[in-house]
Amino acid sequence: MISEKEIRNNLAEALVSGQMDEFEDWFVAESWNVHRSQNVSLQKLVYALELRLAEYSSGHLDEAALREELRGFLGVGSLNIEAPPPSVVVQSGSSLTTSVYQDWKRQPADTSREAVIV
């Protein structure tokens, strides 16, 4: 029986290579009896992919939308972080001299940013 990992690996290869027709042929042949599987997660993945491929075949999704939908099944995402990492302001003695350290590296950080001591 086909596995989720196998589906995702073949899907990733198809998205990279652009050989979606070959993926669809393989997928249809390999997932034919998925209803016999006791793996509900596998069934949901197969049925969801079948739906997207059917939407594409009937013209409800264009190729770009199909590829975007299929990428979502890979479990891969991107993370865009615009904020700087957390910082700690340390006051040394009574001189109000401060050092800014990035928590995650414990190295001096960019001190050109304004720091507020509360």
N, C-alpha and C positions, 0 to 999 in steps of 0.2 A: 504494500500500500504506500502511496505517496506520503511524504511528510511535509509539515509546514516549512521546515528548514530548506528542504529540497525545492519547494515552490519559490520561496524567497530568493534563494541562490540563483535559480534559473530566471526569475523575474529581473533581478539585478543585472545579470548578464545581458538579457534582452534589452533592457533600458539603455545600457552602455553601448551595446553593439548596434542598436536600432533594428534588430531582427524580431519585431513584434509578431509577425505572421508565424515564424517558426516557434516562438514561445506559445502562441495560441494553439497551434497544432499539437505541440507536446503536452500542454496543459489539459486540453480536452481529452486526449487519449489517456493520460495518467490519472486524471481525477474522475473518470467515468463512473466508478462505483463508490464514490466517497460517502454516499448515503448509507452504505453498509458499515462504515467505520463507527466505532464507539467514541471517537475523539470529536467532541462538539466544537472545540476551537478550530480544528482542521476543517470541519464542515462549514463553519461560518466564514473562514478565509476563502475557501473554494467558491462558495455561493456569492460572496461579495465580489470576487474577481470575475466570476461568470457574468454577474450583473453589469459590471463596468465594460466588459468586452461586448456584451449585447447592446449596451447603450451606444458604444462606438459603432458597431456594425449597423445599427438602425439610424445613425446620423444624429443622435441626441448628444453625443460628445465628439468634438473634433480631436485630432491627434494630439495636440498640445494639452488639451484638458484630460484626455485619457492618460497620457504619460504622467501628468501631475497627480491624478487620482491613484495611479498604480504606485508611484513613489511613496505614497502614504502607507502602503502595505509592507514596505521594507522595514519599518520601524526605525528609520534613520531621519534625524531632523537636524536643523541647524539652530544655533543659539547665538543671538546677537546681543552682546552686552555693551551698552554705551557708558554706563557709570563706572568710575574707577573702583578698584577693589577697596574694601574697608580699610580705614587707617586709624591709627591710635596716636594721639598727641600726648607726649610725655613732657611734663614740666620738671626741670631739674633745679632743685634748691629754691632759693628765694630770688634768683636773678631773672625770672621770667624767660629764660632761654628755653626754647622748645625744640624738640626733635620730632619729626614725623616719620613713623615707621609703617610700612605696609605689613599688615598682619600675616599675610600668606607667605612672605619672603623674609621678614625680619631684616630688611635692608632699608637704608635711607631712601625715602620716596622723594618725589618731585615736591619741593617745598615752595614752589611758586604759587601753588593753590592756597587759597585763604583757609585757614584753620580756625575754628572757634572753640575755645575752652569753656566748658560749662561747669 
